[in-house]
Amino acid sequence: MSKRLIRITSQAIYPSLDKLLKVEINAVMQNGNTIFGKLHSFTEDQLVLLDTRSHPHQLLLNDLFEIVYDA
């Protein structure tokens, strides 16, 4: 059974964030690190993910390579 993974490239991330609030996403950074969590909030410059321990991670949008999530 195939997964329904959606990939959002770095250029299209900010316009797509509204529909991703409270959704579990994988934030892939430019250096290859991946952070998993629920999108808690965002601004024009950064977003905040809450990981499985409810620990917030503030990520700069300029540092993101892509966002991957299951539809």
Contacts in CASP RR format, 6 or more apart in sequence:
PFRMAT RR
TARGET T0000
AUTHOR 0000-0000-0000
METHOD contacts of the structure
MODEL  1
MSKRLIRITSQAIYPSLDKLLKVEINAVMQNGNTIFGKLHSFTEDQLVLL
DTRSHPHQLLLNDLFEIVYDA
3 70 0 8 1.000
4 70 0 8 1.000
4 71 0 8 1.000
5 68 0 8 1.000
5 69 0 8 1.000
5 70 0 8 1.000
5 71 0 8 1.000
6 68 0 8 1.000
6 69 0 8 1.000
6 70 0 8 1.000
6 71 0 8 1.000
7 66 0 8 1.000
7 67 0 8 1.000
7 68 0 8 1.000
8 16 0 8 1.000
8 66 0 8 1.000
8 67 0 8 1.000
8 68 0 8 1.000
9 66 0 8 1.000
10 61 0 8 1.000
10 64 0 8 1.000
10 65 0 8 1.000
10 66 0 8 1.000
13 61 0 8 1.000
13 64 0 8 1.000
13 66 0 8 1.000
13 67 0 8 1.000
14 42 0 8 1.000
14 44 0 8 1.000
14 61 0 8 1.000
16 67 0 8 1.000
17 39 0 8 1.000
17 42 0 8 1.000
17 47 0 8 1.000
20 39 0 8 1.000
20 67 0 8 1.000
20 69 0 8 1.000
21 39 0 8 1.000
21 40 0 8 1.000
21 41 0 8 1.000
21 42 0 8 1.000
22 38 0 8 1.000
22 39 0 8 1.000
22 40 0 8 1.000
23 38 0 8 1.000
23 39 0 8 1.000
23 69 0 8 1.000
24 36 0 8 1.000
24 37 0 8 1.000
24 38 0 8 1.000
24 69 0 8 1.000
24 70 0 8 1.000
25 36 0 8 1.000
25 37 0 8 1.000
25 38 0 8 1.000
25 39 0 8 1.000
25 49 0 8 1.000
25 67 0 8 1.000
25 68 0 8 1.000
25 69 0 8 1.000
26 34 0 8 1.000
26 35 0 8 1.000
26 36 0 8 1.000
26 37 0 8 1.000
26 67 0 8 1.000
26 68 0 8 1.000
26 69 0 8 1.000
27 34 0 8 1.000
27 35 0 8 1.000
27 36 0 8 1.000
27 37 0 8 1.000
27 47 0 8 1.000
27 49 0 8 1.000
27 57 0 8 1.000
27 59 0 8 1.000
27 64 0 8 1.000
27 67 0 8 1.000
28 34 0 8 1.000
28 64 0 8 1.000
28 65 0 8 1.000
28 66 0 8 1.000
28 67 0 8 1.000
28 68 0 8 1.000
29 35 0 8 1.000
29 59 0 8 1.000
29 63 0 8 1.000
29 64 0 8 1.000
29 65 0 8 1.000
30 63 0 8 1.000
30 64 0 8 1.000
30 65 0 8 1.000
31 63 0 8 1.000
32 65 0 8 1.000
35 49 0 8 1.000
35 51 0 8 1.000
35 57 0 8 1.000
35 59 0 8 1.000
36 49 0 8 1.000
36 51 0 8 1.000
36 52 0 8 1.000
37 49 0 8 1.000
37 50 0 8 1.000
37 51 0 8 1.000
37 52 0 8 1.000
37 57 0 8 1.000
38 49 0 8 1.000
38 50 0 8 1.000
39 47 0 8 1.000
39 48 0 8 1.000
39 49 0 8 1.000
40 48 0 8 1.000
40 49 0 8 1.000
40 50 0 8 1.000
40 56 0 8 1.000
41 47 0 8 1.000
41 48 0 8 1.000
42 48 0 8 1.000
44 61 0 8 1.000
45 60 0 8 1.000
45 61 0 8 1.000
45 62 0 8 1.000
46 58 0 8 1.000
46 59 0 8 1.000
46 60 0 8 1.000
46 61 0 8 1.000
47 58 0 8 1.000
47 59 0 8 1.000
47 61 0 8 1.000
48 56 0 8 1.000
48 57 0 8 1.000
48 58 0 8 1.000
48 59 0 8 1.000
49 56 0 8 1.000
49 57 0 8 1.000
49 59 0 8 1.000
50 56 0 8 1.000
50 57 0 8 1.000
51 57 0 8 1.000
END
